Structure formats: C-alpha cells, structure tokens
Amino acid sequence: MMKIIPLSAFSDNYIWVIHSSDSNTVAVVDPGDATPVIDYLEQHNLSLETILITHHHNDHIGGVQTLKNRYQCRVFAPKRDNQSFSDQDLVEGDEVSILNDEYQFSVIEVPGHTMGHIAFYGHGCLFCGDTLFKAGCGRMFEGTPPVFLESLQKLAALPAETKVYCAHEYTLTNLKFALSVEPDNPAIHKEIEYSQRLREKNKPTLPSTIGEELSFNPFLRCDQDALQQTASQASETKTFSDPVRTFATIRQLKDNF
C-alpha cells in the first residue's frame, strides 16, 4: 500500500507526498509552495524524484521551479497548460511511472475547473487537484457545465473504494452547502459530524472515497430527484430532470453560498 502524507500549504492547500516503499525517494503532487516540501525532505532525509501537476493555478505550481532546480527532479504536467518546467506533457490515457517504476498512474483529462486539468489514477488512489473535492467540486473558471459534469462523471465511474486525494481542505464548508441543497440526506449529516471531529483534532478530512462522494457530494448527485427539485426551485422554472442544468444551477448556488 502506498504511503501518502499530506503537507499543509497556504491556508488550506494539501501537497501530497508519495513515498517509495524501499528507498528514500518520494514524489509530490501539486507543490504550490516549495518550502513545506523542502522542510519535509530535509527533516526525513528524503530525495525528490518526481513532481506531478494537475493544473496551472499558482497554488499548485508555485514551488515547482525551485524544487526542480534544487533536486533535479522530473516534472509531469498537462499538455494543454504548456508549462516550461514540464519534462513530459500528458494527455488522456498516458501512463506515468514514478519512484523507480514502483507505481504507475493513468492520466485522466478532467476539464472544467481549468480546461487543461488532469487527474492521476492508480493503485486505488486518485489525485484530482481541484476537480473533485470532498463533498464538492472546483469553481468553473474555464469550462462549461456539460464539460465539467462529464469530467466529474468520469471520476464517479471509478471503483467505489478509490481513495480521493484532492488539494484543499474545503470539506466542512462543502458539507454545509450540501446540506442546504439536500437537507434530508442522512449521509451528509453523518459526514458533518465525522469531519468536524477530525478538524477539532487538526486532522485532514481526506482522503474520502468515490463511494462516499456518491452518497453526499451534490455535484455527483445531479441525477437525484432531491437535487433536481432544489435546482428547479432556485431557477424558478418548471421542474426539470436534466443533470447538466441541475449541475449548472447547483454550481451557481455554491458560488454565491
């Protein structure tokens, strides 16, 4: 089983560190800040082999060049983002091998938050940046509702036990919103209690799983009657059963929440 450690960055980012099982090498996902990565590597006498990038926002790439200069590590990034620091540009279906070929990940294109956004899936784990959050999804900065919903549905189709490693600690706010649009969902009430206990102990609420997300994440539940009714009422139209329109409305409600 992969050893995966979260490093806190900025106010609510997580930089994920993937450890090799038989050496002192690691990979990191979305290092927006180099300092916590360098501190961790030096504290534990580790070497950085690989950086995986999901998208171009600065809180995900801000530390890349510093780390690359210091450790001479490889960088894998989305092709569409055309980053100067990238050693290999990735598209849907590419395979990435890290930590002396110990772990392999498939690349999934998940446009919506940004149009070049990708996710890394392998060994029962999903590193999905800002596309899918626990009980939420990223803001739709570059995509459209049909595009973003299709990306989320790709992730929702992964095995239920898949662990979801997203990049932000937004869980309690996301759950509060989820409750506002689906107040009778017992899974949301249960998850709020659980996540509050974790945060009171200053522990991450992550990872979640795809199965859990399907039970309480409103953006993966746009085919459910309760969400469609909420969306219909919010848009002051007749009841509609179109998941794309439901997603667009729920996303707009979250933007203003």
N, C-alpha and C positions, 0 to 999 in steps of 0.2 A: 504494500500500500504506500502511495506517495506521502511523504511528509511535506505538508504545506503550512507555511507560517505567514500570518498577516503582519505587515508593518504599517503603522499608522502614519499618515502624512497629511499636512494641511489640517483642516478642521474635521474632515470626515472621509478622507480617501483611505483605501487599503491598497498597498503594494504587496502582491502575493509572491512569496519566496518558495520555490520548488527545490527540494533537497535531493541530491543523489543518495542512494542507499548504501553505496560502498566507496565513496570518496568525499573530499571536502569541497566539491564543486556544487554550485547552485545556479538556477535560472530565476529571473524575476519577471513579473508581468506588470506592465504599465507604471514604470518608475517616474512619476511626475516630479519627484524631488530626489536628488542623489544622496542627500545627507543621511536619511534614515537607513538607506541601503548600505552605504559605506560604514556607518556605525555598526550595523549588524554583522557585516562581513568581517570587520576587524575584531569585533568582540568575540566571534566564534571561529576565527582563523579560517575563513572560507574564501573560495575563489569564484568569481562570477564568470560563467561560461556563456550564457545566452540571455538576451532580453527579448521578450515577446510583447508586441504592441497591438492593441485592438483598434485604436483610432487616434486622430491627430490633435485632440484637445490638449492644451498645455499642462493640465494637471495630470496627464497620463504620459507625456513625453518630455517634460521639462528637465528631467535628470539624465536623459539618455546620453547626450554627447559627453557629459562629464564622466559618466560611468564607462563609456566606450573608450575614452581617452586613457582612463586610469587602468582599466583591466583588459583592454584589447579583446573585448567580448564580441560575439556575433549579435546582430540585431535583425529580427524578423518583423516586418511591418506590412500593412495593407498596400497593395499595388496602387490603388486609386489615390492614396494620400501622397505618393511620390516624395517620400522623405529622403533627404540627403544622407542621413545616417544609416539607412537600411542596407543590409548586406544581401537580403533576399526579399523580394516583393511577393506578396502572397495573394492568391485568388482562391475562390471556392474549389474545394476538392484537393488542394495541395496538402501534402503531408510534411510535418515538421518533426525532426528528431533532435532531442536535446539530451544533455548530460551523458555524453559518450554513448549515444544511441540507446540509453536505458528507457526513455519514454518517448512515445510518438503521439502526436496530436493531428487531427484532421482540422482543416480550416473551413469554417462556415461563414459565408457572407451574410451579414445581418444589417443591411442599410435601414436607416430610419432616424436614429439619433444623429448620425452623420452618414453620408452616402457611401463612404469607404469602409465603414465599420465591419470588423470581422470578429469571430469568436474562435476559441481553440477548444476542441473536444477530444478527450481520450482518457482511458483508464478510469472511466466512470466519473470524470470531472469535466466541468465546463467553466472556462474563463471567458466571461461575456462582457467585460468592460461596463459600459453604460447602456447597453441594450435592455437587459433584463435585470431588475433589482429584486430584492426580497420584497414581495407584495407590491411591486411597482415596475415601471419602465422609465427609460430616459426621456428627456424632453425631445420633441420632434424638431430639431434645429434645421435639418436639411432634407428630410424625407417627406413623404405624404402618408396619409392614413392607410391606404392599401399596401404601400411598400412596407411600412413599419409593422403592420399587423401580420403580413406574410412572414417577416423575419421572426416575430415572436412565435408564430405557429410552427416554424421550423424547430425552434428550441423546445416548444411544448411537446413535440413529437419524439423527443429523445426519451430513453428509458426513464421510468418514474424515479428510480433510485439515483439518477445522476445528481451529483453534488454541484451546486451552483455557487461559483465564486465570482461575485460581482465586485465593483470597485468603490462602492460608497456605503457608509453606514446611515442609510436613509430609512431604516426599517420602521421605526415607531411612527414617524410622520406618514409613511406609506400606509401602514395599517390603520391609522386614524382616518385617512381618506377612504380606504377600502370599506371601513365600517360605515362611512357616510353614504356610500353608494349601494351597499349591500348589508343593511343593518341586521338582517335576520340570519346571516351566515354564521353558524356556530364555530366554524374553523377560524374565522377572524378573531372572535372573542378569545378563543383558546390561545391563539398565537400572540395576541397582545399581552396576555398575562405572562407567557413564556419569555417573550422578548424583553419585557420590562424587567423581569428578574435578572436576565443576562446583563442588561445595561446598568442595573443597580450595582452589579459586581464589576462594572467596567470591562465586560467581556463582549466580543463581537457577537452579533446575531447571526453571523454567517459561518459556514455555508448553509443554505437551505437545500432542498431537493426539488426536482421538477414536479414530483408527485405532490409535494407540499404547495408549491406555487399554483398548481392547478386547482387546489382547494380554496385558496384565499386571495390570489392575485387577480384583481379585477380586469387587468389587461389581457389575461389569459382566459377570461371567462365571458368574453363578449358574445358568446353564443347562448348564454344563460338568460332565462326569462327575466329574472330579477334585475340584472344589469340593463337589459334592453328596455325594461319599463322605466328604470331610472333615467336612462338616456332620452327616452321619448318625452318624459315629463320635463326634463331640463331643456329640451329643444323646442318644447311647446308645439310639437307636431303630433299627428296620429301615431299610435303605437307602431313601431317598425321592428323588423326582425333581421335586419342586415347587420352582421357583425362589424363591417367596416364603418358604417355610420355610428354604431354603438361605440366603437373604439375612438373615433374622432371626437365624439361628444364627451366621453369619459376623460380622454386626454385633455380636452379643453377645460373641463371642470377641475382636473388636477392642477393645471397651470395656474388657475385662479384660486386654489384652495388656501 
